[in-house]
Amino acid sequence: MRITELRNHWRTWLALLLAAAMLAAPTVARAHFLWIVRTVEKNKDERLQVYFSESPEPDDPDLLERVKDAQVWRLDASGAGTPLELSLADESLFSDLGDRAGEQAVFALSRDYGVISRGGEKFLLRYYAKTGPAAGHKHWQTHMAAKHLDLELIPSVSGQQIQVQTLWQGKPVADAQVKIAGPGVDEVETASDEAGNVSFRVGEPGLYAIRVRHIESRGGTIGDQAFDSVRHYATLALPVDSSVASAPAKTSPKSPKTNDAESKTAMYPKLDEPVTSFGAAIADGALYIYGGHTGGAHSYSKLEQGDELLRLDLKHPTQWESIAKGPHLQGLAMVAHGKQLYRVGGFTAMNEKGEEHHLVSQNDAARFDLTDKKWHELPELPEPRSSHDAAVVGDKLYVVGGWQLQGEKDSHWHTTAYVMDLQSETPAWEAIPAPPFQRRAIAAAAHQGKLYVIGGMQEDGGPTTRVDVFDPESGKWTQGPSLQGDPMNGFGSSAFAVGGKLCVSTLK
């Protein structure tokens, strides 16, 4: 079989299965942030709306009760500002702007949310928000919120580029996490430079949503609640008009041309039952699948988790065969190297069907020898791990991402990554420099001697298309180009290098 054939049918097949995998994965609550947006009502009155959502639009109205005491100001050139009174409506908090509605005002919001416990860590959560006139208006440079907001975003315009500066207590913030979304552009995730700036080219006119995170590594107490750090989130709902926007309408990129003589799609025999969240790898001309979830969405039990290693001969793909058994697992990683398959981690449902879920990540690692057709134990992972991925760079096996499910306890998001030398007579796991992220449901792949970690679900901020690259030679992490499309394209994807190219199968 040609490499190009394998690349195309493997990508198509995995894309369908991974879409189903999303329905079976344990869910994580969506993140919410405070936004303020200026709107015109049906009676032409102007209002300042306050949303508690992932983006500047209405969400669950029940959540508004938690933030109805947020403080809001109409800013002036002195920075003092005028407090605004908020009222609670069906979908938002709001303040009627009254007879001063026509002014090109800048508005600011602040709200301490309290101490949050997540993944074994306790942190104080603080929200800030701004909105105002269209990008480029002079009031963005004169009506500052430093007297009210510790974390402030200040936009400016240069041609068809918008620059946003992040200030912490009046000083630029370097390496703050910045996310940008707007009409006609793919979501951007980046970090501020030494001057606190990020720049982006706008697409269509409309409302752009900019969000920044800044973390203080300091602890303290509020009342009887202790915390280890302070997480600050600032949002900016920025109107952009046609004088700045670079694209009058959104256009879809043309699909690359393919050589029909070399690009084919193959249909393979179905599995005996639908399965998601499995491990898969190609070795010695065959496709192997291990474990996975066979139950319905959000239903987990040992009975609904696979424990078989299945094989399909890609040269003569007539039927799947079961060649070995092992532990009940899903959310595992499996890779091939030579005539060996390597199985790492995963989680097991310790409960029976119908019982309360008790999901526990595992630290098991094993290799399957295609010659003797037996599993051979490897050293255990230093910590249980699932919803991660693995890849072989050279002769070394890397494991990165994921979390630890601990039954009734909070899940722990991993900040570590490990490597094992597969040529060593005494293989052992060794830590590599800590990844600059905490993500699960990622894709990992070896490409041009480096480890690529693609997309996934973040502990804070939901799905992402971000790509991080680890160079074993330098021992350093760098950020690569993000995936195209919206954030969900990065969730539960699969990546592999074929013919000198890095291929990623995504939801869309």
N, C-alpha and C positions, 0 to 999 in steps of 0.2 A: 504493500500500500504506500502511495506517495505521501510525503509529509504534508503537502497542501491538502490532500483529501482528508487526512487525519485531523488537521487543524480545523477544517470547516465543519465536518460532522461532529467532532468532539465539542466544538464551541456551541453549535446548535443544540445538541443533546443536553449539555450541562445548563444552558440558559433556561430551558424548559423546566428541568428538575430543580434548579435553584430558585426559580420563581415560586414553585410549590414549597420549597424549604422555608421560605419566609413565613408561610402560614403556620408552620409547626414550631417555629423557634419560640423559646420563652420570651414574653414581651417585656419591654422596658417602658416606663412612663415617659411621655413626651415632656420635653423641657418647656417652661413658660417664662416669658420675660415681659416687663412692662413697657408699653409703647404709648406715645401720645400722637394723635393725628387730628388735623383740622379738617372739618367736614362742613358741607352746606346741606341743610335739611330741605325737605319738600317745600316748606314755607319760606325758603331762602334765608332763614336765620343761620348764622354760623355757630358751630359748636367745637369745643375741644374735647375729643373723645379719648378715653383711656382704655386700652385693651390689655388684657393679661393673656398672652398667647405666644406661639412660636414665631409669628410674624405680625405685622401691624394690621390686624383684622380681627373681627369678633371670634371668640372661642367659647368654651364652656362658661355660661353666665354664672353658674354656681361658684366659680372660683373668684368672682369679683368681690365677694364678701370678705375675702382674705386681705384685699388691698384697698378697700374703700377709704382708709384713712391716709392714703398717700398724700404728700404735700406737692402742690403745683403752683408755679409762679408765672406771671407774664413779666418778662425781663425788660429792663430799660438800659440806657447807655451807662448808667451809674453802677449797674450790676446788682442794685438792691432788689428790684422786682416787686410786683404786687401779688399777694396771695390770691388764689382763686378757690372758690368753694365747689366741691364735687357733689353731684347727685347720682344715685344709682338707678340705671335703666335696665331694660331686659337684656341687652347685649353688651353694655359698656357702662363705665362711669363717664360722666360728662360735665362740662361747665359751659353754660351759655355765654357767648362772648359779648352780647349786648350791643350797645351803640358804638363800641370800639372795634367792631368786627372787621372793618375794612383796613385796619392798620397792618403793616407788614411786621407783625410782632414775632418774637422768639419766645418759646415757652419751655419750661423745664420742670422736671418731676424728680422726687426722691422718695424712697421707701425702704426702711429696714425690714426685712422679711423674717428675721430671727435665726435661730440655730437649727441647722439641718443635719441629720445623721444619714450617711450614705456610704455603703461599702466599708464600714468600720471606721470611717472618718467623720468627725464633727466639725462643721464650719459655719461661720456666720455669713448670711447671704444678704447682700445689699443691691438694690436696683436704682438706676438713674435713667432718665429719658429726656430727649429734646425733640422739638420740631419747630418749624418756622416757615419763612418765605422760600421762594424758589432758590435753588443753588446759584450762587453768584451774587446774591443781594448783599449790600453793604452791612446790614444789621448782623449778619453772621460773624463779622469781625469786630463789631462794637458792642453788641448786647451779650455779654459773657455771663456765665452761670457759676463762676468760681466761688461766690459767696454761699451758694446753695448745694453745689454738686462737687464731691471729691473727684469723681471721674467724669470728664467732659469731652465731648466730641465736637470739633470745629471744622466745618467744610469750607472749601474754597474751590475756585474753578480756574483752570488754565486750558484754554482752547476747548477741546472736547474731552478733556480729562478732569475728573474730580479728585481732589486730594482731601483726605480726612486726617486731622491731627488729633491724637489722643493725649490728653493732659491729666496727670494725677496730682491733685492739689496744686495746680498751676504750672507743673513742670512736665516736659515730654516723657512719655512712657515708651521704652524700647521693648520689643519682643512680646507685646500684648497680642492676644489672639483676636483676629478681626475677621468677621464674616460679612459679605456684601451680596445682596440679591436685588434684582430689579427687572423691569420689563425688557425683554429682548436680549438679556445677558444670562449666562450660566452663573450659578452661585460661585462666589470666590471665597476661598479661605486662605488667609495669609497672616503675616505678623508685621507689626509696626517696626520701622527702622529706628536708628538712634535718635532721630528728631521726633519720634512719635508718629511719623507719617506713613500712610499708605495711599496709593493712587490707583485709579481704575478708569477705563474708558467706558462711557455709558452707551446704552443701546437706544431704546425708544424713550420718548417722554413718559413721565409717570412718577410714581412714588417709589423711591429706593429705600431699602431697609438695611441699615448698617448696625452691626452689633459687635461689641468689644468686651473681652473678659480680662480682668486684671486680678491677680491673686497676691494677697499679703500673707507672708509666712510668719504670722504672729498669732499667738493664742490669747485667750482671755476668758472672761465669764460675763454673762448677762443674767442677772438674777441668780438662780441656782443652776444655770446651764453653762457648762464649759465648752469651749471650742478650740480647735487646733490651728485654724487659719481663717482668713476672711476672703470671700469671693465677691468681687464687684463686677456687675454687669451694667453696661451703658448701651442704650439704643439711640439711634437717630433715624427718624422718619423724614426723609429729605425729598421734597418735590423737585423734579427736574423738568424744565420746559424745553421746547423745540430749539431754542437758541443754543442749547448745550448738547442735546441728544445728537448722536452721530448717525442713527439709522431711522428712517421714516417708518419702516415696517420690518417685522421680524421675518427672516427668510431661513429656510432649512438648508443645511449644507448638502451638497451633492454627494451621493454615495460614490465611493471609489470604484473604478472599473475593475472587473475581475476577468480573468482568463477562464472561460467556460471549459476549456480543454483540461485545465489543471485544478479547477475548483468544483468539487462535487459534494452533494449531500447524500449520506447513506442512512437508511432506516435499519435499526437493529431490533432483535426480538425483545418483546416486553419482559420486564421482570415479573415474577409470580404475583407480587402485590405492590401497590404504590409505596414508595419510600422517599423520605427526605432526610436531610441532616446526616448524611452518610460520609464515609471516607472513600476516595476513589483515586486510582492511579493506573498508568499504563506501563507495562513492563514486558519485555520479551515477546512482543507481538500480541499481547492480550490485555483486555480491560478488566480491572479488579475493583470490586466494591465491597466495603465492609460495614456492617452494622447499619445504623440509621433508625429513623422513626417511622413506624407503620400505622400509628393511631391517628385519630382525628385531631383537628387543630386544638391546641391547648389541653390535650389529654395525654398524660404521661404515666406509664407503668412499665414494669420489667417485661410484661407480655408484649408490649407495643414497641419494644426495642430489639433490633436485630443483633444476632450473635454469630452470623455466618460470613465467611469470605467467599464471595461469588466470582466466577471467572467467565469471560466471554472471549473466545478466540476471534480476533479481528480479521484473520485471513479467511476463516470459515465460520462466520457468525451465525450459526444455526440455532443454538440455545445456550442459556446460562447453566452453569454447573456449580454446585456447592463443593468446595474442596477442603474446607477446614472450618472449625468453630473456635470461639473464644468468648470473652466477656460480653455481656449486653452493654452496648455503647451507642451514643449518638453525639453529635457535636465534636467529633474527633478529627484528627489530621492523619492522612496517610500519603506517603510519598514513595517513589521507587528510586532505587540506585543499583545499577547492575542487575543481578538476578535476585535482588532482595526487595521486599516490601517493608516499610517501616510504619508502624502504627503508634501514635502518640496521643495520650490523654483521652478526653471525652467525658461525658457524664452518664451516670446510671440512675435510673428511677428505682429507688429502693422499695417503693410501695407496690402493692398489687393493684390490678385494675379496679376502679371504683373507690379506692382509698384516697385519703388526702395526699397530695403530691409531696414526695420527699426526694428531691433531686440533689445528687452529690457528684461533684467533679472528681475525676480520678487522676492519679499520677502514674499509671501504668505506661510502660513503653515496651514494645516488642518488635522483632523482625521476623518476617516469614521468608524462609528459604525456598525459592522456586524449584530447587533441585530435590531436596528431601521432603518438601511439602509439609513442613512443621513450623510451628511458632517457637521462637527462642526468646527468652526474656532478656531485656536490656535494663540498665540501671534506671530506677524510678526517677521521674521528674522531681526537682527540688520542692515543687509545690503542685498540688492538684490543679488541673487546667482544662477548660473546655471552651468551645466557640472561638478557638484560636486557629492558627495555620502553621504549616511547616514547609520548608524547602531545603534542597540540597545544593550548596554552592561548593563546587570542587568535590571534595570528599567529606565535607562537613555538613551535618544536619542541624539546621537552625529552627528554633521554635519561638514564636512571638505572638503577642496579643492574647486576647481571651480574658476570662474571669474564672473565679472559683465559686461554684454553687455549693452552699453549705447547709442544705436542708432548710430548717426554719430560720437560720441566721441570715443576715444580710449578705448579698453576694459581694465578693471582693474582686475589684478590677485590678488586673495585674499591671505592674509597672516594670516588670523584669522581662528578659529574653535570654535564651540559652543556646549553646552550641555543643555538639558532640562530634568528635573526630571518628568517622566510621572506619578508618584504617588502623586505628590504635588497637593494640592487643588487649588493653584494659580501658575500654571506652568509658567516658564519664561526662557528665553535664558540667559545663563551665559557663558562668555568667558573661555576657557581653555588655558593653556600655548601655545604660538604661535608655529605652526608646523615648523620644520626646512626645509621647502620646499615650493615652489609655483607650484602647478600642477593642471591640470584639466583632465577630462576624466579618472578619477581614479576609483578604486574599493575599497569599505570600507566593513569591516566585523568584527563581534565580535567573538573572539576565546579565550577560556581559560581566560575569564575576562579582556581581553585587546582589544583595537581597532587597527585593522590592516588597513593600507592605502597602496594600492598596485598599482604600475605602474602609468600610466598617461602620459600626455603631459606637459613638462616643459616650463616655460616662456622663458628660454634660454636652448638650447641644444636638443630640439626635444623630441621624446618619450623615456621612460625609463622603466626599469624593477625593479627599486629600490622599496624597501618595508620599510615603517616606522611604528613603533609600539608605541602606547600611553598606558601607564599604569595608570589607574585612581587612583590606590592606592598611587603611588609615585608622580603622576602629572608630570612624565617625559616622553620625547620621546627618543626612541632608534632606531637604524637601524637594521632591520631584514634581513634574507637571500633574495637576489634578485631572481626574477623569472628566469627560464631557458630560453634560446633562445635569439633572437635578440631584439633590443629595441621595435619594433612594437608589440611584444607579450604583452607589458605592456599597450598598448593603448586601451582604451575602453573595458577592461576586466570586468568580473563579479566575485565576490567572495562570498562564503557562507560557514559556518561551518556545517558539517553534521557528526554525529556519531563520534565525537571527532577529526575529521580531518578538516583542512581548505582547501577547494577546490576552484580553480581558473579556470575559462574558458577563454581561450585566442584565439587570431586570428589563431594560428597555432597549 
